[in-house]
């Protein structure tokens, strides 16, 4: 499986990327990849350390003539977002990712590819395994659980790293060098509800929004993509009293840092309104297709009969839920006043989940301004409170403030122009990079983040551009060769 990747260049990077595809590594369940990394370190006679959080650090001494350069940390995360199409049978805890090549890109069959950040891991391994790459004293840091809580970066202890420069290999646009990122926080709402008996004379239907593009809740939040939770709720809210339906279940979205691609509701409707429901569903699909004709070409809104459930949500809670999901903000809240076309503050309505006695609504907020992050968190919390739901927020993580005097930024920018005869973009990113937390624990660490081009991250459309991987590799090696002296 995945053998065709071995024909790609740079060979060493694709060799290790292929190996990583064979190793299941969901967030919080990275045991298999951690074992692989420790065995790799042992095989290559490299100092390998695992901290109490599960992060792996592999050290490699400087090559001859590079001993007087500043020590460098190469860093990526080992977990991956596990998303699949609804019709795809795949066990992320046991099955390998099925990759294939198409039109200059590597993608996966119905699932996320895990190039975020498997390509960073593969690059580190290729460098560690080599005997012909010039580099200073090197530490390769592999962090756990970046995608669902930045757990590895949170768990780093002072003194674990010795490097003075950090190259984060977790960006997704070749030609861009990132020097700052947004901070983030998650806010969870819980709305209690009671159950009632199924009314007589009703028919059960499953309404479903599917085929959306989805994407990263930070990097893609300004691209006018549909949120399945919002679109489904919009229909339910509009026809709540007109069609007289009752809700049995509403589930949409999955991960806090992904824009919801699919959502469905099981509803019971008076049988005499069934034909009207089907007509309104078809009409609403046309409305949505018109609104999102550019960004959501595969959008679908479907209606099909299902078996009768055993209960429905009580009517008062149903009304409150639909008002709440409508009111919870989603999308860009503010653009930066300092950087053109840069999102400053946003929020993502990530998921709606029916549990036994409550509806759980997960959201995530981001901002490059700490006070604005606090403001949008409080806005979401107040919306939950108005609906009578409880609200709690995570501790969050800090942003990464750009350093205008960064030595490694200057070196990397000049090397990129020398290699490729064009200037790179130097900018901040509206997403949570581990650099914020690592820099908070290691003040003074000089950092940049860069990577090859990855599209559709956090969705089954994820793909990585083959040509960009070669450029990413070339730039990484050139930076290592030109690290400043101590």
N, C-alpha and C positions, 0 to 999 in steps of 0.2 A: 504494500500500500504506500502511496505517496512517492513511489520510486522516481517519477518524472522530475521531481524537484532536484534530484542529484545532478541533473544536466545543466542546472542554472549556475550563473556566476554572481558573486564570488563563491566558489565551491565550498569553502570551509563553513561559511555562514549558513548556506542552504543545507549542508550536511547536518549541522546541529539543529537547525530549525525543523528538519524532517524528524529527527530523533525526538524533539520536544512534542511534536504533534502526536506521537505514539503514547505519550505519558499523560494520563488524566490529571488535571490540576485546577479544579474549581476553587474559587475563593473559600478560604477556611478549611480546605481539604487538600492541602498541597503536599501531603506526606510522601507520595510517590516521587514527585519531582525533587523534593529535598533529599531523599535517599539517593537519587540519581546524581545530584550535585556533589554529595559527599563522596560517593564512589568515584566520580570524575576527579575530584581533588586528590584522592588517594592514588588513583591510577597514574596521575601526572606528577606525583611526589610534590604537591603543593600544600602549603599550610592551609588547613581548612577548619573553620570554627563555626559552630552553630550556637546562637545565643538562646536565651530562655524563651524568646518570642517565636523562634523558628527561623529567623533570618540566617542566611548562610553567607560567610565571608571567606573568599579564597584569595590568598596573597601570592604574588609572584615577584621575585626580586628584579631590580632593574637590569636591562641588558647592558652589555659592555659599552662603556663610554657615556652612559645615561645616568650614572650614579649621582651626579651633582644636580640633577633636575628635581623640581618639586614633586613629591609623591602624589599620585592621582588615584581617585576612586571612580570606577565605572559602576553605574548603578542601574538596575532595572527590577521590575517585580515579576514574580514567578506565577502568580495566579492569573486566571483569565475569566472574562465574563462568559457565562454559559447560557446562551439564548439559541432557540431553534424555531423553525417554522412549525406550526401546529400539526402539520401532516408528516413531520419527520420523526422517525423512531430513532432515538439516540440516548444512551445513558452516559452522561458526562463524567460520572465517577468511575466508569470502567471502559468505555469505548474510545478508540483513537479518533482524532479528527480526520475526516476524509477530504484531503485537499486536491485541487486540480488547477491546471494552468488554462487561462482563457484571455486572449487578446492582450498579452503583455502583463497580466495580473495573475497572482495566486489567490484563490478563493476557496471556500469550503462548500461541501454538499449539504445545504439546508441548515447549517449551524454557524455560529461564530467561528472564526478561524483561529483566534488566539494570537494573531500577529501583535496585538496589544497585550502584553509586551514580550511575546515569545521571540520576536526578532531582536529585541535588545538582549535577551538572555543568550540567544544563539551567537550574537556578535561577541559578547564577553567570552563565551566558551571557545570560540574560534581564536581569539587573541591569547587566551590562557594556554591553549593546546599548541600554539605555534612555536617555532624556534627561529623564525626569520623576520620578526616584527620588532622594531626598535621601540622601547618604552621605558619610562622611569619606574621606580618602585610602584607596584600596582596592587590595588585592592579591588576585587570584584565583589560588590555587595548585591545579593539577591534577596529582596524583601518579600514578605508574605502578605497576603490579604490587602493589597492596595485597593482593589476594586470595591470592596464593601465596607471599608472603614479605615484604610491606611494603617492597619494594625501593626504591620512590621515597622513602619517609620515611627509610629507612636512609641513602640517598644524599644527603640534604639537607646542604648546607654552611653553616656559620655565616656570617652576613652576607647570605645570599640573600634573606631576608625582613627587612622593616623594620617590620612591624606590631607593635602592642603587645597586641592582642586577637585571638584566633582563634575563628572560628565554624566548627566542623566539621559538615558537612551530611551525615552518614553514619549517622544513627540511624534506627530503624525503628518507633518507636511515638510517634505524635502525642500531645501532652499530657505527654510526659516530657522532661526536660532532664537530660542526663547530665554528671556532673562528675568521673567517674573510670572506669577500666576495668582489666581484668585484663591481666597480662603473659602471654606464651605462649612455647612452645618445641615443636619437632617432634622426634620420636624415630623413627628408621628401623631396622628389624631385617632382617637377611638370613640366611636359612636355606638352606644348600647341600643339594642332593639329587642322587642318581644316577638314571639311567633304566634300566628293564628291559624285556625283550621282553613283548609282549602275551600273556597266558596263553590257552591254548586252552579252548574251551567257555564263553566269556564273551560277554555282550551289553553294548553301550555305551549309556549313558543320560546325559541332561542333566538335572540337578536344578537348579531355580531358585527363589529367593525374590525376589518382585517386588511392586510396588504399594504399597511403604511410603511414608510421608510424607517421610522424610528431614529436611532442614533444616540450620540453622546449628549447628556443633559447639559453639559457646559459648552463644548466645542460646537454643537449643532443647534443650540437653543435659538439662534437668530436666523435660522434658515427657513422659517415659515412652514415647518412640517407639522402635520396633524398629530394631536395627542388623542389616542383612542379612547381614553377615559372621558375626556372632555366632549368628544364628538358623540359617543354613545349617550352620555348623560344629557346632552343637549336635546336629543330626540325624546328621551324618556321624560324630561322636564316639560317639554312642549305638549306632549300628548298624555301626560299623567291623568288629568281629569277628563280630557276629551274622549279617550278610549276606555277609561275606567279600569285600567289593568292593575294587577298586584304583583309585586316583586318577590320572587323566591331567592334570587341570587344576582349579584353584580360583581364580576371579577374582571380586572383589567391591569395590564402592566405587570412588571416583575421586579426589576432592579431599580434601586433608588437613583442610580446615575444613568439611567437609560430613558429616553422618551418612549412612552407606551406605544407599542405597535399594534396590539390587539386588545380587544375588550369584548366581553359578552354579558348578556343578562338573560336569566330565565324568568319570564313573566307569564302570568295567567290573565287572560282577557275574556270578557263575556263572549261567548261563541258567536253571537250575532254581529260582533265587531271584527271578526277575523278577516274578512275581505278588505275592510277599511285599513286594518293594520298592514296587510300586505301592500296595499296601494300606497300608503304613507311611507312605508319603508323604501319602496322603489323610487318614490318622488324625492325622499330625503337623500338617497344615494346620489341622485342627479345633482341636487343642490351642492353636496359636498364635493363632488367631482368638478363642478364648475368653480367652486371656491379654491380648490387645491389642484387645478389642472396642470400646473407646472411641477409642483413639489411632490405630489402624491398620485402619479399616473396609474398605480395599481390598487387604489382604494376600493374597498368593497363594503357594502352594508347589506347584510342578508337576514332573512327571516325564515325559520323552519320549525315545524311542529316537533315537540319532544314529549316524552312520557310525563304524566302528571306527577309533580312532586308531592310531598306529604304535608308541607306547610308553606305559608307565605309570611313575609315581614308585616308587622302591624302597620296600619295606614299612617298613623302620625309619624312614626320613625321613617317610613318611606318618603313622606313629603319633606321631612327635615334633611334626609340624606341627599335627595335630588337638589334641594336648595344649596346644601353645603358643597357638593361637588361642583355645582355651577359657579359658586362664589369663590372657591379657593383659587387664588391667582396662579397663573402658569405662563411662563415665557419671559421675555426681556422686560425688566422693570426700569432700567436706566442705562444709557450709554455713557462711556467715559467722557469726561470734560477735557482730558489731557491727551488721549490717544485717539486718532481718527478711526472710525468704524470699529471700535473696540467695545464689547459689552462690559459694562461695569458691574451690574447687579441683575440677577435673574432668579427664578424659582421654577421647579419642576414638579408637577403632579405625577408622581412616579407610578403609584399603584393603588388600587382599591380592592380589598380582599374581604370576603364574607367569612367570618369565624363563627363559632358556635353561638355566642351571645353578643357579639359586637362586630361592627364594620371597622376594619383597620385601613387607614388612609396614610400612605407614605409620601412625603415630599422632601425635596432637598433645595437648599438655598446657597447661592454663591455670590461673592462680591470681592472686588479688589480693594474696597474701602471697608475697613472693619466696622465702622459705625453704620454703614448702609447694610452690611450683612445682618447686624443686630436688628435693624429696622424691618427688613423683609421677613426675618424670622418672627418678629412680633406681629407683623401683619397676618401671617399665616396662622399663628397661634390664636389671635383674636377672632379670626374667622371660625376656627374650630369652637372656641368658647361661645360665640354667638349661637351656634347650633346645639349647644349643650353637650358637646364632645369634650373629652379630656385631651390635653395636648402636652407633649414633652419633646424636648430637643436634645440632641446629642451634644457632646462637648465641642464638637467642631474641630477645625484645623486652621492654622494660620496661613495667610498668603505669603508670597515671596516678593519682597520689594526689590525692584531693579537696582543694581549698583552701577552708576554711571562711570565709575573708575575701575571697573573690572578688567583685570589683566587677561583672563582667559577669553572674555568676550572679544577684546581687541585682536588677540591672536587668532581666534577662530574665524572672525569676520575677514581678516586679511588672507588667511589660508584658503577660505572658500573662494574668494575672488581670484586668487592665484590659480587654483585648480580648475575652476569652471568658467573663468572669464566673465563673470557677472557677480553683482553684489547680492549677498543674502539679505533677507528681511530680518531685522532684529526687533523683536517685539515681545509683549507679554501674552499670556493665554488665559482665556476664561474657563479654566478647568483646574482641578486640584492636582498639582504635582507634588510628589513626595519632597521636592526641594524645599518647600515651605517648612515642613516639619524638621527635615534634616538640618536646614540652616538655622532653625530655632534652637536645636540641640548643639550645633557646632558653629557658634558665631564666628564670622570671619572666613568661613569656607567659601571659596570662589567657585561659582556654579554657572553652568549653562545646561540647557536641555535641547536636544535635537534628535532627528530620526528620519527614516524613509517615509514615503507617502502611503498612508493607510486611509481608506475610505470605508464608511459604514461601520466604524468601530461600535461595539456593543450590540450589533444586530447580525442576523444571518447573512446580510449583504456585505459583511466585512471582507475586504480584499486589500492586498498589498501590491504596489507597483514594482515589478521586477527591476526595471532600470534604476529606480530610485534607491534600491538596496545597494547597488554597486557604488553609487555616489556617496551614500551614507557611510559605507565601509571605507572608501578612499579618504573621506574627510576625517573619519575617526582615526585612522592610522597616521594621517598627516599631523593631526593635533597632537597625538602621543609623541610623535617624533620631534615636535617643536615646543614641548612644554618648557616654560621659563626655568631658569636656574634658581636654586634655593636662595 
